[in-house]
Amino acid sequence: MSDRPADIRVHDFREVDTGLSAAEAIAEAERCLQCKKPLCIKGCPVCIDIPAFIREIADGNFPGAARALKEQNMLPAICGRVCPQETQCEGVCILGNKETPIRIGALERFVADWERGNGPELPEVAKPTGKRVAVVGSGPAGLTAAAELARAGHAVTIFESLHEAGGVLTYGIPAFRLPKDVVKAEIDQVLALGARLKKNHLAGRSVSTDELLGYDAVFLATGAGLPAFMCIPGENLNGVYSANEFLTRVNLMHADAFPAFDTPVLHAARV
């Protein structure tokens, strides 16, 4: 795994980290001790069977590794890139006591990227239950809930207020950290499980409260999209952006491509 050269990446918003090769992934996976009491699973918020998917990588069985990952997580390419593994699964890896812990996030990303390039395999979906669930918001929480509900056989409808799905994955994290084609591919897999997506639907307006309450259940995943201001003079002046607005302009409104798109974010020298 390496980064693209700085003198090249400074000219674009493409992903900085190039990821692991197959040989590097296998070599890294072979370092895993396959602990009898794996602390890494406890360190994972969604309890992925980490030793299982790493064992499949070590054996060269990348499809099997992808299946093991998706038993608990339908967003592995995203999580492999942006989850804080250093304080979660990798932070409790026993190898970290004396050497470098297993690069679990890098391995998760490798498997997800390999599968995306070789044809994703969807997990099994239960028989329809006849239950309808509304999910308000299509960020990471909403997508995860929608995936699990769809796999359980429920009819899921996701309502997204913006014109693109993904929430903070789409408008908040820069493309050089999390490419938008990666986000779209994993959203498409959630929809392939049977979930429906309605963009430009603002809960309470585009879709009424009464309509939402007509579902058997409603999952509110509205996120934390409001910025925290510092309450200092001048922060409300034109040209002063909150971090949220700045990132939204870049990610959804192509501010990085000014003047092709009229949503400029001015480029300074060194910051």
Beta strands, then each sheet from edge to edge (+ up, - down):
strand 1: 132-136
strand 2: 155-159
strand 3: 196-198
strand 4: 217-220
sheet 1: 3+ 2+ 1+ 4+
end
